[in-house]
């Protein structure tokens, strides 16, 4: 018995055959390989952390994405910060970092602490102030970060504050 053949439009992404390919540009004409020993430490930083760019406008000509690593030293806490209009996805590689923010969905803002383990993911919406903490006294925590902006947007703030439904800071 022969295997069934698939044609354009069938399969995992059936809608893709209807989307015209963009004209080739330097960004879209090749793959980029960023080696682990070539990560770029010249990025926006927050106290208590070290960020390293892997995929960015500078390293690969990325137009819509930033991706890299963050190292949080043992027994340390980052400064409070947010990432502007960027959505941020975090994958925990090693350690047990904790992500702290104020949840304003109840009657009064409440501090929430997300305790993570290797293999966990965290999503940080735009403009949400937070901090990373590493309670382990002996080992750093390492996470991989992807952002919906070309570069690592970091806005350091003097403290955590909760956002209301309309996106403004709650008192």
C-alpha atoms as a printed R data frame, in Angstrom:
    type eleno elety resid chain resno      x      y      z
1   ATOM     1    CA   UNK     A     1  0.000  0.000  0.000
2   ATOM     2    CA   UNK     A     2  1.437  3.369 -0.950
3   ATOM     3    CA   UNK     A     3  1.600  6.341  1.417
4   ATOM     4    CA   UNK     A     4 -0.884  9.155  0.774
5   ATOM     5    CA   UNK     A     5  0.568 12.196 -0.960
6   ATOM     6    CA   UNK     A     6 -0.102 15.661  0.313
7   ATOM     7    CA   UNK     A     7 -0.497 18.671 -1.866
8   ATOM     8    CA   UNK     A     8 -0.020 22.349 -1.173
9   ATOM     9    CA   UNK     A     9 -2.509 23.505  1.411
10  ATOM    10    CA   UNK     A    10 -2.761 20.154  3.175
11  ATOM    11    CA   UNK     A    11 -0.900 19.360  6.331
12  ATOM    12    CA   UNK     A    12  0.321 21.262  9.339
13  ATOM    13    CA   UNK     A    13 -0.039 24.807  7.990
14  ATOM    14    CA   UNK     A    14 -2.684 24.621  5.249
15  ATOM    15    CA   UNK     A    15 -3.049 28.419  5.025
16  ATOM    16    CA   UNK     A    16  0.588 29.045  4.097
17  ATOM    17    CA   UNK     A    17  0.155 28.209  0.422
18  ATOM    18    CA   UNK     A    18 -2.122 31.262  0.097
19  ATOM    19    CA   UNK     A    19  0.451 33.650  1.574
20  ATOM    20    CA   UNK     A    20  2.831 35.090 -1.008
21  ATOM    21    CA   UNK     A    21  6.491 34.929 -0.050
22  ATOM    22    CA   UNK     A    22  8.090 38.311  0.634
23  ATOM    23    CA   UNK     A    23 10.821 39.335 -1.761
24  ATOM    24    CA   UNK     A    24 14.232 38.122 -0.616
25  ATOM    25    CA   UNK     A    25 16.138 40.587  1.562
26  ATOM    26    CA   UNK     A    26 19.468 40.061  3.298
27  ATOM    27    CA   UNK     A    27 17.578 39.181  6.523
28  ATOM    28    CA   UNK     A    28 15.400 36.624  4.765
29  ATOM    29    CA   UNK     A    29 17.976 35.065  2.495
30  ATOM    30    CA   UNK     A    30 20.053 33.119  5.024
31  ATOM    31    CA   UNK     A    31 20.108 31.552  8.477
32  ATOM    32    CA   UNK     A    32 22.204 33.021 11.295
33  ATOM    33    CA   UNK     A    33 24.138 30.921 13.797
34  ATOM    34    CA   UNK     A    34 24.996 32.693 17.020
35  ATOM    35    CA   UNK     A    35 27.410 30.539 19.006
36  ATOM    36    CA   UNK     A    36 27.178 30.343 22.797
37  ATOM    37    CA   UNK     A    37 30.598 31.965 23.121
38  ATOM    38    CA   UNK     A    38 29.516 34.888 20.899
39  ATOM    39    CA   UNK     A    39 26.616 36.205 22.990
40  ATOM    40    CA   UNK     A    40 26.611 40.009 23.240
41  ATOM    41    CA   UNK     A    41 26.766 41.425 26.788
42  ATOM    42    CA   UNK     A    42 26.351 45.003 25.562
43  ATOM    43    CA   UNK     A    43 22.617 45.100 26.349
44  ATOM    44    CA   UNK     A    44 20.290 46.989 28.682
45  ATOM    45    CA   UNK     A    45 20.968 45.775 32.214
46  ATOM    46    CA   UNK     A    46 19.185 45.677 35.548
47  ATOM    47    CA   UNK     A    47 20.994 45.444 38.866
48  ATOM    48    CA   UNK     A    48 21.470 41.851 40.071
49  ATOM    49    CA   UNK     A    49 21.313 40.360 36.560
50  ATOM    50    CA   UNK     A    50 23.469 39.956 33.467
51  ATOM    51    CA   UNK     A    51 21.736 39.912 30.076
52  ATOM    52    CA   UNK     A    52 23.322 38.521 26.911
53  ATOM    53    CA   UNK     A    53 21.811 39.026 23.456
54  ATOM    54    CA   UNK     A    54 21.789 36.112 21.037
55  ATOM    55    CA   UNK     A    55 19.288 37.153 18.354
56  ATOM    56    CA   UNK     A    56 18.823 40.901 17.919
57  ATOM    57    CA   UNK     A    57 18.922 43.621 15.321
58  ATOM    58    CA   UNK     A    58 22.650 43.990 15.897
59  ATOM    59    CA   UNK     A    59 23.624 40.289 15.978
60  ATOM    60    CA   UNK     A    60 21.382 38.890 13.244
61  ATOM    61    CA   UNK     A    61 19.461 41.758 11.663
62  ATOM    62    CA   UNK     A    62 16.275 40.740 13.481
63  ATOM    63    CA   UNK     A    63 13.401 43.126 12.829
64  ATOM    64    CA   UNK     A    64 10.742 41.901 15.285
65  ATOM    65    CA   UNK     A    65 12.420 39.650 17.848
66  ATOM    66    CA   UNK     A    66 15.040 39.751 20.589
67  ATOM    67    CA   UNK     A    67 16.276 36.573 22.248
68  ATOM    68    CA   UNK     A    68 19.025 35.950 24.739
69  ATOM    69    CA   UNK     A    69 20.059 34.708 28.157
70  ATOM    70    CA   UNK     A    70 19.806 36.229 31.593
71  ATOM    71    CA   UNK     A    71 21.934 35.099 34.515
72  ATOM    72    CA   UNK     A    72 20.758 35.895 38.052
73  ATOM    73    CA   UNK     A    73 23.567 35.471 40.587
74  ATOM    74    CA   UNK     A    74 23.146 33.268 43.643
75  ATOM    75    CA   UNK     A    75 21.340 34.852 46.584
76  ATOM    76    CA   UNK     A    76 20.420 38.006 44.685
77  ATOM    77    CA   UNK     A    77 17.473 39.987 43.441
78  ATOM    78    CA   UNK     A    78 17.177 42.148 40.353
79  ATOM    79    CA   UNK     A    79 16.017 45.721 40.482
80  ATOM    80    CA   UNK     A    80 12.326 46.334 39.788
81  ATOM    81    CA   UNK     A    81 11.759 46.881 36.064
82  ATOM    82    CA   UNK     A    82  9.436 46.360 33.096
83  ATOM    83    CA   UNK     A    83  9.995 45.853 29.383
84  ATOM    84    CA   UNK     A    84  7.943 48.668 27.857
85  ATOM    85    CA   UNK     A    85  5.569 47.583 25.097
86  ATOM    86    CA   UNK     A    86  7.456 44.321 24.595
87  ATOM    87    CA   UNK     A    87  5.897 40.965 25.393
88  ATOM    88    CA   UNK     A    88  8.458 38.726 27.105
89  ATOM    89    CA   UNK     A    89  8.584 34.932 27.249
90  ATOM    90    CA   UNK     A    90 10.989 33.262 29.679
91  ATOM    91    CA   UNK     A    91 12.235 29.663 29.712
92  ATOM    92    CA   UNK     A    92 14.007 28.477 32.866
93  ATOM    93    CA   UNK     A    93 17.217 26.619 31.964
94  ATOM    94    CA   UNK     A    94 18.727 26.114 35.415
95  ATOM    95    CA   UNK     A    95 18.114 27.055 39.010
96  ATOM    96    CA   UNK     A    96 14.861 28.058 40.671
97  ATOM    97    CA   UNK     A    97 14.389 31.757 39.938
98  ATOM    98    CA   UNK     A    98 11.378 33.520 41.389
99  ATOM    99    CA   UNK     A    99  9.424 36.214 39.530
100 ATOM   100    CA   UNK     A   100  7.696 38.805 41.715
101 ATOM   101    CA   UNK     A   101  4.959 41.272 40.694
102 ATOM   102    CA   UNK     A   102  1.924 43.043 42.167
103 ATOM   103    CA   UNK     A   103 -1.444 41.659 41.076
104 ATOM   104    CA   UNK     A   104 -4.051 44.424 40.938
105 ATOM   105    CA   UNK     A   105 -7.024 42.257 39.983
106 ATOM   106    CA   UNK     A   106 -8.436 42.126 43.538
107 ATOM   107    CA   UNK     A   107 -9.631 44.820 45.932
108 ATOM   108    CA   UNK     A   108 -6.068 45.658 46.963
109 ATOM   109    CA   UNK     A   109 -2.837 44.943 45.095
110 ATOM   110    CA   UNK     A   110 -1.198 41.743 46.292
111 ATOM   111    CA   UNK     A   111  2.407 40.623 45.832
112 ATOM   112    CA   UNK     A   112  2.651 37.387 43.849
113 ATOM   113    CA   UNK     A   113  5.768 35.237 43.762
114 ATOM   114    CA   UNK     A   114  6.100 32.684 40.938
115 ATOM   115    CA   UNK     A   115  8.519 29.948 42.038
116 ATOM   116    CA   UNK     A   116  9.942 28.201 38.968
117 ATOM   117    CA   UNK     A   117 12.027 25.149 38.067
118 ATOM   118    CA   UNK     A   118 14.042 24.126 34.999
119 ATOM   119    CA   UNK     A   119 11.705 23.574 32.054
120 ATOM   120    CA   UNK     A   120  9.098 26.102 33.255
121 ATOM   121    CA   UNK     A   121  7.935 29.076 31.177
122 ATOM   122    CA   UNK     A   122  6.807 32.536 32.324
123 ATOM   123    CA   UNK     A   123  4.988 35.174 30.245
124 ATOM   124    CA   UNK     A   124  5.464 38.852 31.148
125 ATOM   125    CA   UNK     A   125  2.918 41.208 29.509
126 ATOM   126    CA   UNK     A   126  3.953 44.692 28.362
127 ATOM   127    CA   UNK     A   127  4.589 47.347 31.040
128 ATOM   128    CA   UNK     A   128  4.149 44.959 34.030
129 ATOM   129    CA   UNK     A   129  6.737 45.862 36.702
130 ATOM   130    CA   UNK     A   130  8.444 42.821 38.173
131 ATOM   131    CA   UNK     A   131 11.742 41.533 39.481
132 ATOM   132    CA   UNK     A   132 13.650 38.275 39.334
133 ATOM   133    CA   UNK     A   133 15.073 36.731 42.474
134 ATOM   134    CA   UNK     A   134 17.405 33.815 42.982
135 ATOM   135    CA   UNK     A   135 17.096 32.514 46.550
136 ATOM   136    CA   UNK     A   136 19.708 29.759 46.042
137 ATOM   137    CA   UNK     A   137 22.776 30.716 48.099
138 ATOM   138    CA   UNK     A   138 25.193 28.722 45.919
139 ATOM   139    CA   UNK     A   139 24.134 28.589 42.247
140 ATOM   140    CA   UNK     A   140 23.137 31.181 39.664
141 ATOM   141    CA   UNK     A   141 19.848 30.832 37.779
142 ATOM   142    CA   UNK     A   142 19.882 30.956 33.971
143 ATOM   143    CA   UNK     A   143 16.876 31.719 31.785
144 ATOM   144    CA   UNK     A   144 16.366 32.158 28.039
145 ATOM   145    CA   UNK     A   145 14.310 35.205 27.106
146 ATOM   146    CA   UNK     A   146 12.428 36.056 23.923
147 ATOM   147    CA   UNK     A   147 10.912 39.502 23.365
148 ATOM   148    CA   UNK     A   148  8.556 40.842 20.735
149 ATOM   149    CA   UNK     A   149 10.833 43.801 20.066
150 ATOM   150    CA   UNK     A   150 14.078 43.980 18.152
151 ATOM   151    CA   UNK     A   151 16.179 44.910 21.174
152 ATOM   152    CA   UNK     A   152 16.100 44.225 24.918
153 ATOM   153    CA   UNK     A   153 13.822 46.932 26.301
154 ATOM   154    CA   UNK     A   154 14.432 47.459 30.027
155 ATOM   155    CA   UNK     A   155 12.863 50.261 32.057
156 ATOM   156    CA   UNK     A   156 14.134 50.278 35.651
157 ATOM   157    CA   UNK     A   157 11.531 51.584 38.123
158 ATOM   158    CA   UNK     A   158 11.823 52.601 41.810
159 ATOM   159    CA   UNK     A   159  9.362 49.920 42.984
160 ATOM   160    CA   UNK     A   160  6.675 47.455 42.019
161 ATOM   161    CA   UNK     A   161  3.204 48.773 41.253
162 ATOM   162    CA   UNK     A   162  0.081 47.039 40.016
163 ATOM   163    CA   UNK     A   163 -1.606 47.877 36.731
164 ATOM   164    CA   UNK     A   164 -5.376 48.311 36.540
165 ATOM   165    CA   UNK     A   165 -7.582 46.960 33.736
166 ATOM   166    CA   UNK     A   166 -6.971 50.102 31.703
167 ATOM   167    CA   UNK     A   167 -3.175 49.665 31.978
168 ATOM   168    CA   UNK     A   168 -2.594 52.561 34.367
169 ATOM   169    CA   UNK     A   169 -0.809 52.227 37.705
170 ATOM   170    CA   UNK     A   170 -3.035 51.578 40.687
171 ATOM   171    CA   UNK     A   171 -2.516 53.711 43.806
